[in-house]
Amino acid sequence: MKKLLIVLSFLYSLSSSAQDSCRIRISLLTCTPGTELYSTFGHSAFRVFDSINNRDLVFNYGTFDFDDPKFYNKFVKGKLLYFVSIDTIPSFLAEYDYYKRGITEQAINISCDEKQKLVAMLFENAKEENKYYRYDFNYDNCTTRLRDILEKAAGKHLETKNIFPKPNTTFRNLIHIYLDRGGQQWSKFGIDMLLGNPMDKKVTNREAMFLPDYLLMAFDSSALNGKPVVNEKKILLNYFDAYKTKSGITPFIVFGVLFLLIVVISFLSSNKWNLFFKIFDFFFFTFLGLLGLLILFMWFGTEHAMCKNNFNLLWALPTHLPVAFLLFSRKQLVNAYFRFIFFFTVALLLAWFFLPQQFNTAFLPIVGIILIRSFFLSKRVVPKTQSK
């Protein structure tokens, strides 16, 4: 049945394009999210049907070389190059049909000269010497490139109405919508851990178009040179209910339960828990210290602009790492360190909702554990012979 739909869609494009005076039909393809993290936010591509040259192609700016031996190194450091690839529409539809991802097509309403100019630019971009570009998730990605090349061909920016779900929307708000919808709570936890204050910038209509769905909405509500951008819209693959929220244990539940256990056990007077806390405190603060170093690396050692100014360093302090190895020494200096951490954490919690960065709710029980354990570690009895 799905193969029949693909064939019918192809035949429909033939009849639609035949009505165009220059026999070129350009449309925006917007694909629904997938189950993998890289596909969580959907995808966009341009479709070009040219009845004169008998070709129906898809220009995809979201291609990368996963087989590159330095792929992970480049990805982590923000140096991964994406490139333009060209596919046929039957192949493109078959791939998304296989993964059960929906596709919406919007025919672009521009003049014949503008279409020819746009097609020429797409082929020029797809040349080996031009096709690579430095990918930026928020400002220069496979979706924003489509908007930019359309505007360049038309010689004017889109005149767009408001497309925000609510006032004062930030980059983080927008990506949370997709992560929550896909049940990607652990991915959301990690993303909120590594992406800093730049993600909390209030976005404009234009900036929101970094996401495929918002480019689709922008096209629906925009004009170019006084004409609606879209003159026809249809569904190519109807899999819009296939993207279901996953069930599972969330980070907030895991760390919330751990926090409650640590609180209860910490206030027990029995000495039988001493060994447990020696081990727990060592690994807990070692983990926090390593996490702080990772945040610093992502901030200063990579080209990911959204990892800058990360306020998670206020609780994931790199200094926890060396101090964790001194926990067994019972030195007075260690007690003084955790006394400072206790009061610092109290101040952090008081300022939690006023800081210029939105924190993941699962961070709260982690910070709560820091508060409880730093309090008890600051109260340890230190032998007089080890007070210095």
Backbone torsions as a table, in degrees:
resi	resn	phi	psi	omega
1	MET	NA	-42.7	-179.4
2	LYS	-67.3	-36.4	177.4
3	LYS	-63.5	-36.9	177.6
4	LEU	-64.4	-40.1	178.7
5	LEU	-63.3	-39.2	178.5
6	ILE	-62.9	-44.4	179.4
7	VAL	-63.5	-44.5	-179.8
8	LEU	-63.1	-39.3	177.8
9	SER	-62.8	-40.0	179.2
10	PHE	-64.7	-43.5	179.5
11	LEU	-66.9	-35.3	179.0
12	TYR	-65.0	-37.8	178.9
13	SER	-65.2	-31.9	177.9
14	LEU	-63.4	-46.3	-178.3
15	SER	-69.7	-35.9	-179.6
16	SER	-67.7	-43.0	-177.5
17	SER	-69.2	-26.3	-178.8
18	ALA	-65.3	-20.2	-179.1
19	GLN	-84.8	-9.0	-179.8
20	ASP	-81.5	135.1	-175.0
21	SER	-61.5	-33.4	-179.4
22	CYS	-102.1	9.0	175.4
23	ARG	60.0	27.9	175.4
24	ILE	-123.6	129.5	178.1
25	ARG	-123.4	119.6	179.6
26	ILE	-113.6	133.6	-179.4
27	SER	-141.8	154.2	175.7
28	LEU	-92.0	127.9	175.1
29	LEU	-103.5	123.5	178.2
30	THR	-115.7	120.8	-174.5
31	CYS	-104.6	139.9	-179.2
32	THR	-71.4	161.3	-179.9
33	PRO	-62.4	157.3	175.1
34	GLY	-109.9	-171.8	-176.6
35	THR	-87.8	-22.8	178.3
36	GLU	-79.5	153.0	-176.2
37	LEU	-59.0	-41.4	-177.6
38	TYR	-65.5	-19.4	-179.6
39	SER	-106.7	7.4	-175.7
40	THR	-61.3	-28.7	-173.6
41	PHE	-100.3	7.5	179.3
42	GLY	83.7	-169.8	-176.4
43	HIS	-155.2	155.0	177.3
44	SER	-132.3	150.9	176.2
45	ALA	-156.7	161.9	175.1
46	PHE	-101.3	136.6	173.3
47	ARG	-108.4	131.7	178.6
48	VAL	-123.3	114.3	174.7
49	PHE	-107.7	122.5	-178.7
50	ASP	-121.7	104.9	-176.2
51	SER	-73.4	-24.2	179.0
52	ILE	-68.8	-46.1	-179.7
53	ASN	-93.0	2.6	175.6
54	ASN	54.7	54.2	177.9
55	ARG	-137.7	145.8	179.8
56	ASP	-135.3	99.1	-169.0
57	LEU	-119.3	156.0	175.1
58	VAL	-118.8	125.6	178.4
59	PHE	-101.1	117.1	-171.8
60	ASN	-116.8	115.7	179.9
61	TYR	-92.4	8.9	-176.0
62	GLY	-109.1	30.1	-177.4
63	THR	-95.5	140.4	174.5
64	PHE	-142.6	159.7	-175.2
65	ASP	-94.5	96.2	-178.7
66	PHE	-70.4	-20.4	-178.2
67	ASP	-85.0	-2.6	177.0
68	ASP	-60.7	124.7	-178.5
69	PRO	-60.8	-20.7	178.8
70	LYS	-103.9	19.8	-175.4
71	PHE	-55.0	-53.5	-174.7
72	TYR	-67.0	-38.0	178.0
73	ASN	-62.2	-45.1	179.2
74	LYS	-67.8	-39.2	-178.5
75	PHE	-63.6	-47.6	-178.0
76	VAL	-63.3	-39.7	-176.7
77	LYS	-85.0	-0.4	178.7
78	GLY	75.3	25.4	-178.5
79	LYS	-112.9	12.8	-178.7
80	LEU	-72.2	129.7	179.2
81	LEU	-92.3	130.4	170.2
82	TYR	-97.5	164.7	179.3
83	PHE	-149.6	164.8	179.7
84	VAL	-84.6	131.1	173.9
85	SER	-125.7	156.4	-179.8
86	ILE	-117.9	129.9	179.8
87	ASP	-129.0	163.3	174.0
88	THR	-88.6	152.7	-177.3
89	ILE	-63.6	-40.3	177.5
90	PRO	-59.7	-40.9	180.0
91	SER	-67.1	-42.1	-179.7
92	PHE	-63.1	-46.4	-179.8
93	LEU	-65.5	-39.3	-179.3
94	ALA	-63.0	-39.4	179.6
95	GLU	-63.7	-46.3	-178.4
96	TYR	-73.6	-27.6	174.1
97	ASP	-66.7	-39.5	179.7
98	TYR	-62.4	-41.6	-178.6
99	TYR	-89.3	4.4	177.3
100	LYS	55.5	52.1	176.6
101	ARG	-116.8	131.4	-176.8
102	GLY	-73.6	157.1	177.6
103	ILE	-136.7	128.1	173.7
104	THR	-109.7	136.6	179.8
105	GLU	-114.7	130.9	175.7
106	GLN	-120.7	115.3	177.8
107	ALA	-73.9	131.3	-175.3
108	ILE	-88.7	131.0	-174.2
109	ASN	-97.3	80.9	175.9
110	ILE	-128.6	167.7	-176.0
111	SER	-71.5	167.2	-179.9
112	CYS	-61.7	-42.7	179.0
113	ASP	-62.5	-40.5	179.9
114	GLU	-67.9	-36.5	176.2
115	LYS	-63.1	-45.9	-179.5
116	GLN	-63.3	-38.8	178.3
117	LYS	-65.8	-42.5	179.7
118	LEU	-63.8	-43.5	178.9
119	VAL	-62.7	-42.5	178.9
120	ALA	-61.5	-39.5	179.0
121	MET	-67.3	-38.5	178.9
122	LEU	-63.3	-45.1	178.6
123	PHE	-67.2	-35.6	177.1
124	GLU	-64.8	-43.4	178.2
125	ASN	-63.4	-31.2	-175.8
126	ALA	-80.3	-6.0	177.9
127	LYS	-65.0	150.0	-175.8
128	GLU	-53.6	-40.9	-176.4
129	GLU	-77.9	-10.3	-176.5
130	ASN	-117.2	-13.8	-165.1
131	LYS	-75.8	-18.6	-176.6
132	TYR	-87.6	143.6	175.2
133	TYR	-151.1	155.0	179.1
134	ARG	-79.5	113.3	-174.0
135	TYR	-73.9	133.6	173.4
136	ASP	-130.4	115.6	-171.7
137	PHE	-56.2	-38.2	-174.2
138	ASN	-92.3	-31.0	-170.1
139	TYR	-120.9	-19.8	-177.0
140	ASP	-148.6	82.6	-177.2
141	ASN	-129.4	-169.7	-175.0
142	CYS	-67.4	-15.0	178.5
143	THR	-94.6	-48.0	180.0
144	THR	-62.7	-30.5	179.2
145	ARG	-63.0	-34.3	178.8
146	LEU	-68.4	-44.0	176.9
147	ARG	-59.3	-45.9	-175.6
148	ASP	-65.1	-41.0	-177.5
149	ILE	-72.3	-32.1	174.9
150	LEU	-64.8	-45.0	179.9
151	GLU	-65.0	-36.6	178.8
152	LYS	-66.2	-39.5	179.4
153	ALA	-69.4	-36.4	-178.9
154	ALA	-83.9	-15.9	179.3
155	GLY	74.3	20.3	-178.7
156	LYS	-160.5	148.9	177.6
157	HIS	-75.6	155.8	176.1
158	LEU	-64.5	139.8	172.8
159	GLU	-98.7	99.7	-168.2
160	THR	-112.2	137.8	173.3
161	LYS	-81.1	171.0	-178.7
162	ASN	-63.3	132.0	-179.4
163	ILE	-123.5	11.2	-177.0
164	PHE	-78.2	145.2	176.2
165	PRO	-70.8	-27.0	178.5
166	LYS	-159.2	161.1	-179.8
167	PRO	-63.4	156.3	176.1
168	ASN	57.0	35.7	178.8
169	THR	-70.1	138.7	178.3
170	THR	-110.8	169.2	174.9
171	PHE	-56.8	-42.7	-177.9
172	ARG	-64.5	-40.2	176.9
173	ASN	-56.8	-43.7	-176.1
174	LEU	-66.1	-44.7	-178.7
175	ILE	-72.6	-27.1	177.0
176	HIS	-63.7	-34.3	179.1
177	ILE	-55.8	-45.1	-177.3
178	TYR	-75.2	-40.2	-180.0
179	LEU	-66.3	-39.1	177.3
180	ASP	-67.7	-42.8	-179.1
181	ARG	-63.3	-35.0	-179.0
182	GLY	-90.7	3.8	-179.5
183	GLY	66.3	26.7	-177.3
184	GLN	-91.2	58.0	-174.5
185	GLN	-69.8	-35.1	178.3
186	TRP	-73.2	-35.0	174.8
187	SER	-66.1	-40.9	177.4
188	LYS	-60.9	-41.0	177.8
189	PHE	-59.1	-48.8	-179.6
190	GLY	-67.0	-40.3	179.1
191	ILE	-64.2	-44.7	178.7
192	ASP	-66.8	-24.1	178.0
193	MET	-71.0	-40.9	-171.2
194	LEU	-98.2	-20.7	-179.0
195	LEU	-94.9	127.6	-171.7
196	GLY	-94.4	-153.8	-174.6
197	ASN	-56.8	-32.6	178.2
198	PRO	-57.4	-24.5	178.7
199	MET	-71.5	-14.4	-177.8
200	ASP	-98.6	15.2	174.6
201	LYS	-72.2	136.9	175.3
202	LYS	-69.8	128.4	-174.5
203	VAL	-91.5	152.2	173.5
204	THR	-92.4	171.1	175.4
205	ASN	-54.3	-44.2	-177.2
206	ARG	-65.8	-42.8	-178.7
207	GLU	-67.6	-30.1	179.8
208	ALA	-64.9	-17.0	-177.5
209	MET	-74.7	6.7	174.6
210	PHE	-72.4	-14.9	176.1
211	LEU	-101.2	135.6	-176.9
212	PRO	-53.4	-44.5	-178.9
213	ASP	-61.7	-34.1	-177.9
214	TYR	-79.9	-27.3	171.5
215	LEU	-68.4	-40.7	176.1
216	LEU	-58.8	-47.9	179.5
217	MET	-64.7	-36.5	178.5
218	ALA	-64.8	-44.2	177.7
219	PHE	-60.7	-40.1	179.8
220	ASP	-63.7	-30.6	-173.8
221	SER	-112.2	16.0	-175.4
222	SER	-113.2	163.4	174.6
223	ALA	-130.5	151.5	173.7
224	LEU	-129.0	122.8	-179.1
225	ASN	53.1	38.4	175.6
226	GLY	81.9	2.0	-179.4
227	LYS	-116.4	145.7	175.9
228	PRO	-57.4	139.3	-178.8
229	VAL	-67.7	-36.4	-176.4
230	VAL	-108.6	128.8	176.9
231	ASN	-114.0	-2.6	177.2
232	GLU	-160.6	141.4	-177.9
233	LYS	-142.7	134.3	179.0
234	LYS	-153.0	163.9	179.3
235	ILE	-97.0	125.0	177.5
236	LEU	-91.7	-40.9	176.2
237	LEU	-132.9	123.0	-173.8
238	ASN	-99.7	76.0	177.8
239	TYR	-118.5	39.1	-172.4
240	PHE	-76.8	-10.9	176.7
241	ASP	-103.7	5.3	-175.0
242	ALA	-81.4	-17.3	-175.5
243	TYR	-91.2	87.3	-174.9
244	LYS	-94.8	150.3	175.1
245	THR	-69.0	131.3	-179.9
246	LYS	-80.9	145.7	174.7
247	SER	-93.1	159.0	179.6
248	GLY	158.8	172.0	179.5
249	ILE	-82.2	126.2	-176.1
250	THR	-85.9	159.4	176.4
251	PRO	-58.0	-36.6	-179.1
252	PHE	-62.8	-40.1	178.8
253	ILE	-66.4	-46.0	-178.6
254	VAL	-60.2	-52.4	-176.8
255	PHE	-76.5	-26.2	175.6
256	GLY	-66.0	-45.0	177.8
257	VAL	-64.7	-41.9	178.5
258	LEU	-61.6	-41.7	178.5
259	PHE	-59.9	-46.3	-179.3
260	LEU	-62.8	-40.6	178.6
261	LEU	-64.0	-43.6	-179.4
262	ILE	-65.1	-39.4	178.3
263	VAL	-61.7	-50.0	-178.2
264	VAL	-61.2	-48.7	-175.9
265	ILE	-68.7	-36.1	-178.7
266	SER	-62.9	-32.2	-177.1
267	PHE	-90.8	-0.8	173.3
268	LEU	-75.9	136.9	-175.6
269	SER	-84.4	-9.3	-175.3
270	SER	-66.2	138.1	179.5
271	ASN	-77.9	-7.1	-177.4
272	LYS	-69.2	-12.5	179.5
273	TRP	-93.7	-1.6	-176.8
274	ASN	-59.7	-45.4	-179.6
275	LEU	-65.0	-40.5	178.4
276	PHE	-56.6	-46.9	-176.8
277	PHE	-73.2	-28.0	174.1
278	LYS	-60.7	-44.4	179.9
279	ILE	-71.9	-46.5	-177.9
280	PHE	-61.2	-49.4	-177.8
281	ASP	-61.1	-39.7	179.4
282	PHE	-61.1	-51.8	-177.3
283	PHE	-70.5	-36.2	-178.9
284	PHE	-63.9	-50.6	-177.5
285	PHE	-76.5	-25.6	171.9
286	THR	-64.5	-45.0	178.0
287	PHE	-59.6	-45.7	-179.7
288	LEU	-62.4	-40.3	179.2
289	GLY	-65.2	-42.6	177.4
290	LEU	-64.9	-39.1	177.4
291	LEU	-62.2	-41.6	177.1
292	GLY	-61.0	-40.7	177.1
293	LEU	-64.4	-38.2	177.4
294	LEU	-63.5	-43.2	178.7
295	ILE	-61.6	-42.3	177.7
296	LEU	-63.1	-40.9	178.6
297	PHE	-62.7	-45.8	-179.7
298	MET	-64.7	-30.4	-180.0
299	TRP	-74.4	-51.8	-172.2
300	PHE	-104.3	-20.4	-173.5
301	GLY	-102.2	1.0	-179.9
302	THR	-129.9	174.4	179.2
303	GLU	-103.4	18.2	177.1
304	HIS	-78.9	103.3	-176.8
305	ALA	-61.4	-31.8	-177.1
306	MET	-75.9	-5.5	178.0
307	CYS	-93.7	0.4	-179.4
308	LYS	-77.3	161.9	173.4
309	ASN	48.8	52.3	-175.4
310	ASN	-89.9	110.9	-177.3
311	PHE	-75.3	-3.6	174.3
312	ASN	-65.7	-15.9	175.7
313	LEU	-65.8	-13.7	179.0
314	LEU	-70.8	-21.7	176.9
315	TRP	-119.9	-26.9	175.4
316	ALA	-94.0	71.1	-174.4
317	LEU	-78.7	128.8	177.4
318	PRO	-60.9	-24.3	-180.0
319	THR	-66.3	-17.7	177.3
320	HIS	-62.5	-28.3	-175.6
321	LEU	-64.0	-55.5	179.6
322	PRO	-66.6	-34.6	-179.0
323	VAL	-66.5	-32.2	179.1
324	ALA	-58.3	-33.4	-179.5
325	PHE	-79.9	-7.5	177.6
326	LEU	-101.5	0.1	-175.7
327	LEU	-62.0	-29.5	-177.2
328	PHE	-82.7	-7.2	-175.6
329	SER	-83.6	-24.0	-177.7
330	ARG	58.1	34.6	177.1
331	LYS	-78.1	150.0	-179.7
332	GLN	-62.4	-30.9	179.3
333	LEU	-61.7	-36.8	178.8
334	VAL	-67.0	-41.9	177.1
335	ASN	-60.6	-43.0	-179.3
336	ALA	-65.2	-37.1	178.8
337	TYR	-61.7	-47.2	-177.5
338	PHE	-74.1	-23.5	172.6
339	ARG	-65.7	-42.3	176.2
340	PHE	-64.1	-44.1	-179.5
341	ILE	-61.2	-37.9	179.2
342	PHE	-60.4	-52.5	-178.5
343	PHE	-68.5	-33.9	177.0
344	PHE	-65.0	-40.4	180.0
345	THR	-68.9	-36.8	174.9
346	VAL	-59.2	-45.8	179.2
347	ALA	-63.6	-38.9	179.2
348	LEU	-62.7	-44.0	-179.7
349	LEU	-65.9	-35.1	177.3
350	LEU	-66.7	-32.2	-178.4
351	ALA	-97.2	4.2	-170.1
352	TRP	-49.8	-49.8	-174.1
353	PHE	-89.2	4.0	-179.6
354	PHE	-110.3	-7.3	179.2
355	LEU	-72.6	150.7	-176.3
356	PRO	-78.5	32.7	176.1
357	GLN	-145.7	133.8	178.8
358	GLN	-82.6	122.7	-179.1
359	PHE	-95.3	147.4	173.8
360	ASN	-65.8	138.2	-177.5
361	THR	-61.9	-25.4	179.7
362	ALA	-70.5	-13.6	177.1
363	PHE	-73.3	-27.0	-176.2
364	LEU	-59.0	-50.3	178.1
365	PRO	-63.8	-29.3	176.7
366	ILE	-65.9	-45.0	177.8
367	VAL	-65.2	-34.3	176.1
368	GLY	-62.0	-39.0	177.4
369	ILE	-65.6	-40.7	176.9
370	ILE	-58.5	-43.3	-179.1
371	LEU	-61.8	-49.4	-177.4
372	ILE	-65.3	-48.6	-175.9
373	ARG	-71.5	-34.3	177.1
374	SER	-66.3	-34.4	177.2
375	PHE	-62.1	-49.9	-177.3
376	PHE	-71.2	-33.8	178.4
377	LEU	-69.5	-29.4	178.4
378	SER	-74.8	-14.5	-177.4
379	LYS	-101.8	6.3	-178.2
380	ARG	-60.2	144.9	175.9
381	VAL	-78.8	124.0	-178.2
382	VAL	-108.7	121.1	177.1
383	PRO	-57.8	144.7	-177.5
384	LYS	-62.2	-31.7	-179.9
385	THR	-71.1	-13.4	-179.4
386	GLN	-117.6	23.1	-175.0
387	SER	-77.9	-11.7	-179.4
388	LYS	-111.4	NA	NA
